[in-house]
Amino acid sequence: MSFRVQKAAAESFQRLVRFVNAQGSTKFGDLKTKPTGVSLAGAEVEVLEGDVGNGFRGTGKIDKIQKLLCPLPQVHAIMCIGLNYQKHATEANLRVAPYPVLFTKPADALAGPNEDIPVHPDAQSMLDYEGELTVVVGKDAKNVPESDALKYVLGYTVGNDISARYFQLPETSGGQFCYAKSFDKFCPIGPCIVSPSLIPDPQKLQLVTKVNGQVRQQTETSDMIFSVAKIISHLSRGRTLRRGTVIQTGTPSGVGLFMEPKGFLNHGDVVEVSIDGLGSISNKMVFE
C-alpha cells in the first residue's frame, strides 16, 4: 500500500466508531463531537466506507448509533507496555529498566467499550484493572526514529488492561505478564478512535479509572516513563509494526494490587476508564 493511501486512513475521520444502527446493520462512522456518556446511543455520525487497511471515506450520509461496538472488528496484534508510569513504578517498588517492558495479548482479548467481561473461575481471586491510553498504528512501521513516530499513529483510544494477578505471581507463573492478561475480552477499548489531529500531544491527557463510581486512578500521561513516540520507535526497531496494531501504553498508580486493603474486582463490579478528549469505556465483570 502506498504512503498516500495509508496517510488518508489516518486523516479521513475525527472520531472513528463502529456501531449497529436501528436496522441492525454494522457500520463505521465519524463522530463529529466529543463523546459524552459511555454508550453513545442515539448519537449521530457520518457513515464511513472502508476499513483500517484501505482507509476510510466519508459518504455524506448521517445515521444514528443504536449499539456501540469495539471500534476495531479484529486486530493484527495487541502490544502492551508494563511499568511505564513513574508513580506506578514507585508504588510497586520496582526498578525501571532502560527499555520498556513488553508483553502481548491475543486477538481474542479484544472487547468493546461497554461489553461485559467474562472471568474464568481460575482468574477471579485476584482480578485487577489497569486504565490505559491506547494507540492504534495507522501504517506499517519499521526502524522508525522517535522524531517521526507519531506520524504512524492512526488514532488514540481508551483501554483497560484487565489482569488476573494470581497468574502474575512469581510462585505461580514465574512473574511473567502475558498469561495473566490474555483471557478472552481482557482488552476492552473504545468508545472511538480519535484522530491525532485532535490530540496534538498524547503526553498531556488526564486519565481517570473508577470502580463502581469510586476513583482508583487519576493522573496525567506526562507521568509516563516512555512516551508514545519512544514506544513506537522501540517496538519498530528491527521488526515490522503492522498497521492496525493496538498498543496499550501502561497503567498509572492506583491499581488494586497495591491498595491496602487490596482493591481486587468482584463479580458485578463496573470499571470505567476515561481520558480527556477520548471518552470513556465501562465494563462489568461477570464471573463464570
C-alpha positions in Angstrom: 0.0 0.0 0.0 1.3 3.4 -0.9 2.1 6.1 1.7 -0.6 8.3 0.3 -3.4 5.8 0.9 -2.1 5.0 4.4 -2.0 8.6 5.3 -5.6 9.1 4.1 -6.7 6.4 6.5 -5.5 8.5 9.4 -7.0 11.8 8.3 -10.4 10.9 6.9 -12.2 10.9 10.3 -12.2 12.8 13.5 -13.6 10.1 15.9 -13.9 6.6 14.3 -16.7 4.5 15.7 -18.2 1.1 14.8 -21.8 0.6 15.5 -25.1 -1.1 14.8 -27.9 1.1 13.5 -31.7 0.8 14.0 -31.9 -1.6 11.0 -29.4 -4.0 12.5 -26.6 -3.1 10.1 -23.0 -2.8 11.3 -21.2 0.3 10.0 -18.2 2.6 10.6 -19.0 6.2 11.4 -17.3 9.5 12.1 -18.5 11.2 15.4 -18.1 14.9 14.9 -18.5 15.9 18.6 -16.7 14.9 21.8 -18.2 11.6 23.1 -20.4 12.0 26.2 -21.5 9.1 28.3 -20.4 5.6 27.8 -22.9 4.1 25.3 -23.3 7.0 22.7 -26.7 5.5 21.9 -28.7 7.9 19.7 -25.6 9.9 18.7 -25.5 11.0 15.0 -22.5 10.1 12.9 -21.4 10.4 9.3 -21.3 6.9 7.8 -17.9 5.9 6.5 -16.9 3.4 3.8 -13.6 1.4 4.0 -11.5 -0.1 6.7 -8.3 0.3 8.6 -6.3 -1.4 5.9 -7.6 0.6 2.9 -8.6 3.8 4.5 -12.0 5.5 5.2 -14.1 7.7 3.0 -17.0 9.9 4.1 -20.3 9.1 2.4 -22.2 12.3 3.5 -24.9 10.1 4.9 -26.0 10.5 8.5 -27.0 7.6 10.8 -27.7 7.1 14.5 -25.9 4.7 16.8 -28.2 2.0 18.2 -25.4 0.0 19.8 -21.8 0.9 20.1 -19.2 -1.8 19.2 -15.5 -2.2 19.6 -14.0 0.4 17.1 -11.9 -2.4 15.6 -13.6 -5.6 14.3 -10.4 -7.5 14.7 -6.7 -6.8 15.4 -3.4 -7.8 14.0 -1.6 -7.7 17.4 -2.0 -6.3 20.8 1.3 -5.0 22.2 1.4 -3.9 25.8 3.9 -1.9 27.9 4.4 -2.6 31.6 5.7 -0.4 34.3 5.5 2.8 32.3 4.4 5.4 34.9 6.9 6.7 37.4 4.4 6.7 40.3 3.3 3.2 39.5 6.9 2.0 39.5 7.3 3.7 42.9 4.2 2.0 44.4 5.4 -1.3 43.0 8.9 -0.8 44.4 10.4 -1.9 41.0 13.4 -0.7 39.2 12.8 0.9 35.8 14.7 -0.8 33.0 16.4 1.2 30.2 13.9 -0.2 27.7 10.1 -0.7 28.1 8.7 -3.9 29.5 6.8 -5.6 26.7 4.2 -8.3 26.6 1.3 -9.2 24.3 -2.3 -10.2 24.3 -4.0 -12.5 21.8 -6.5 -11.1 19.3 -9.4 -12.7 21.2 -8.7 -10.4 24.2 -10.2 -7.5 22.3 -13.6 -6.3 23.6 -15.9 -3.4 23.1 -16.3 -0.3 25.3 -19.5 -1.5 27.0 -19.2 -5.3 26.9 -19.4 -7.5 29.9 -16.1 -9.2 30.7 -16.4 -12.9 31.3 -14.0 -14.1 34.0 -12.9 -17.7 34.2 -13.1 -19.2 37.7 -9.3 -19.6 37.9 -8.9 -15.8 37.2 -11.3 -14.5 39.8 -9.3 -14.5 43.0 -7.0 -11.5 42.3 -8.7 -9.7 39.3 -7.4 -6.2 38.7 -7.9 -3.2 36.4 -5.4 -1.1 34.5 -6.7 2.0 32.8 -4.5 2.9 29.8 -4.0 5.3 26.9 -4.2 3.0 23.9 -2.7 3.7 20.5 -3.7 2.2 17.1 -1.0 2.1 14.4 -2.0 3.6 11.1 0.6 2.3 8.7 3.4 -0.3 8.8 6.4 0.9 10.7 10.0 -0.4 10.8 13.1 1.3 12.3 11.1 4.5 12.9 13.0 7.3 14.7 11.4 8.8 17.7 11.1 12.1 15.9 8.8 10.6 13.2 7.0 8.0 15.4 3.7 9.9 15.9 3.2 10.1 12.1 2.4 6.4 12.2 -0.5 6.8 14.6 -4.0 6.1 13.3 -5.5 7.4 16.4 -5.9 7.2 20.2 -8.5 5.4 22.3 -9.2 4.3 25.9 -8.3 0.9 27.1 -8.3 -1.4 30.2 -5.6 -4.0 30.6 -7.6 -6.4 32.8 -5.3 -8.6 34.8 -5.6 -11.9 36.7 -2.9 -11.1 39.2 -2.8 -14.7 40.5 -1.0 -15.7 37.3 1.5 -12.9 37.6 2.9 -14.0 40.9 6.5 -15.4 40.8 5.3 -18.5 42.7 2.6 -19.4 40.2 3.9 -18.3 36.8 7.4 -17.0 37.4 6.3 -13.4 37.4 5.6 -13.2 33.7 2.7 -10.9 32.5 1.3 -12.5 29.3 -0.9 -15.3 30.5 -2.4 -13.3 33.3 -3.6 -10.6 30.9 -4.6 -12.8 27.9 -8.0 -14.2 28.8 -10.8 -13.6 26.3 -12.1 -10.0 26.4 -9.4 -8.8 28.8 -8.6 -5.8 26.5 -11.7 -3.6 26.1 -11.1 -0.4 24.1 -13.2 2.5 22.8 -15.5 4.3 22.6 -13.9 5.7 19.4 -10.5 6.1 17.8 -9.7 9.8 17.9 -7.6 11.3 15.1 -4.1 12.6 16.0 -5.2 15.9 14.6 -7.4 16.3 17.7 -4.7 15.1 20.1 -1.6 17.3 19.4 0.2 15.9 22.4 -0.6 12.5 23.8 1.6 13.2 26.9 -0.9 15.9 28.1 -4.0 13.8 28.8 -5.9 13.2 32.0 -6.8 9.6 32.8 -9.2 8.5 35.5 -10.3 5.0 36.4 -13.3 4.3 38.6 -14.6 1.1 40.2 -18.3 1.3 41.0 -18.0 5.1 40.8 -15.0 5.3 43.2 -11.9 6.9 41.8 -8.9 4.5 41.8 -6.5 6.0 39.3 -6.1 9.7 38.4 -3.1 11.0 36.6 -1.7 12.8 33.5 0.1 10.9 30.8 3.1 13.2 31.4 4.0 10.7 34.2 4.9 8.2 31.5 8.5 7.0 31.6 8.5 6.1 27.9 6.4 8.4 25.7 4.1 7.2 22.9 6.8 8.2 20.4 9.5 6.3 22.3 7.3 3.2 22.5 6.6 3.2 18.8 10.2 3.7 17.9 11.3 0.9 20.3 8.6 -1.5 19.0 9.6 -0.9 15.4 13.3 -1.5 16.0 14.4 -4.3 13.6 10.9 -5.6 13.1 7.7 -4.5 11.4 4.9 -3.0 13.5 1.9 -3.6 11.3 -0.9 -1.1 10.7 -3.9 -1.9 12.9 -1.7 -3.0 15.8 -3.1 -1.9 19.2 -0.6 -0.6 21.7 -1.5 -0.3 25.4 1.0 2.2 26.8 0.9 1.2 30.5 -1.1 2.0 33.6 -0.6 4.7 36.3 -0.6 4.2 40.0 -3.7 3.1 41.9 -4.2 -0.5 40.8 -6.0 -2.8 43.2 -2.9 -4.9 43.9 -1.1 -2.2 45.8 -4.1 -0.9 47.8 -4.5 -1.7 51.5 -6.8 -3.5 51.9 -6.5 -4.9 48.4 -8.8 -3.5 45.8 -9.4 -6.5 43.6 -12.5 -6.8 41.4 -15.6 -8.9 42.3 -18.5 -10.2 40.3 -20.7 -7.4 39.1 -18.1 -4.6 39.6 -18.1 -2.0 36.9 -14.8 -0.4 35.8 -15.0 2.9 34.0 -11.9 4.4 32.4 -12.0 8.0 31.0 -9.4 10.0 29.1 -9.8 13.7 28.2 -10.9 14.1 24.6 -11.2 10.3 24.0 -14.3 9.4 26.0 -15.0 6.6 28.4 -15.4 2.8 28.5 -17.4 1.0 31.1 -17.2 -2.8 31.6 -18.9 -5.1 34.1 -17.0 -8.1 35.4 -19.1 -11.3 35.1 -17.7 -14.3 37.0 -18.4 -17.5 35.2 
